[in-house]
C-alpha cells in the first residue's frame, strides 16, 4: 500500500463548546492526553509542519478544541490536555465539561488517539479517561509518546504494563503505536491507519 502523506493542512477554528465545532461533514480524528505528553509535537510531525500546533514549555497550553482540515477530506482535532494540576478548580471543571461534551456528542469522530507518556507508568488520569471512552463507546487507539527516551526493553514492556492497568475493565489492549517526534517513529503508521479508515468509510456518512 502506498504511504499516505498529508499534502495540505490548515487551521480552521478554536472552539470551547461542541456547538462551536465545525460542521460534522468529514471524518474526524482527535488527539488527547495529559498536559505535556507531547501532543503538539506529534501533530506537527504528522503534518510535517514545525508550527501547525503551538508548542509551549508550559504544560496546559491547549485550552480549546482546535480543528484542522487535512487535504480537504478529514478533520484533525487537538483537544485540551487533561490533568494539569496548576489550573484552577474552575478551569479544570470547564475543560472536563468541554472534553466530555466532545467525546459524547461529536458524531463524525472516527477514532480518538489517546497519548500516553512512555517514560512513566500508566497514570490514573489516563486510565480514567480511557474508561470514560469505553462508557461512551468511543473507538480509540493508544499512542505511546517519547519512545526515543527509553530503552528497547522498556519499550517492549509498555503494552503489558498498560494492559495490566486496564485489565479490570478491558478484555484486551486496543491498537497502539510507538512514537517519537524526534525520530518521527510511528508517524507514518498513524497516517496510514487514518488513510485506511478514511477509505473504508462511505462518504455519505458525513454529509
VENURTA-V340604 format. One record per helix or strand. SS is the DSSP state (hx for helix, st for strand). FROM is the first residue (numbers start at 1). TO is the last residue. If there is no record, write none. Layout:
BEGIN
ss | from | to
SS | FROM | TO
SS | FROM | TO
END
This chain:
BEGIN
ss | from | to
st | 9 | 15
hx | 18 | 20
st | 27 | 34
hx | 39 | 47
st | 65 | 70
st | 74 | 78
st | 82 | 82
hx | 89 | 105
st | 109 | 117
hx | 124 | 135
st | 140 | 145
hx | 147 | 149
hx | 152 | 166
st | 176 | 178
hx | 187 | 200
hx | 203 | 206
END
